[in-house]
């Protein structure tokens, strides 16, 4: 059985993959990645954020992340969103280009899934938009 992360542990698991817990109830909000995969995925998100993130904002349904529309950013976001749909299917992952930016919307349908979405990116540095 693969390692799974309870919704209440998602934030800790993303911040410190050593906190990954096994969950026997598949109905729970969970991430199916193994620890090594979780570390690698988190590194990809952090590298993309460091390179092109403009804004990250929590809302009542999840998160909205905005990235510069630089070469390769939309492709990387689409690939990461597709991968997240596989391991974190409790959330909806949507990527769309807008006026020189790429927007990633991540939303959950329940309080538990929304909290998990918020927790996944809680420790990401809040980018500052240029004036």
Steps between C-alpha positions, in 0.01 A plus 500: 500500500631845415554768761203733528459834670188594700353839416597635842858392429529633143657830603755329723574238235568766237715697745672191640447180299620294795155554657326289235253263667334182375124525472278196468179685412515582125203739531713751691655800333847368429808518282620167361866595445782316669737714708769522229240596239355762734844658548563506124156645424539768764840595354343542155228727643756705691727537196208617287385742770851644540526545125161643408250541787331840519226444756338237719167562667280279715128516444193323635536212249878459495785695343573717201863515390615738227820450302683704236434367150866426435625230266414155640295620797158406364629158393654433843181614676285277278730204565505558876121546508454171310730322744315651799166385357635144521633510857278769657170436326310659790566838333429652159811633321439753221760687290410787268694775328388863543653831384868413537447276804417138569241433772483178699176450692494221757167436668339250730137406548504437876639682799761228543615516137514881504711492817731247333539723193579801722748291696684367196633844410484670843875541538567624147644851505242756400635654180493875457354641179703762322338847498 
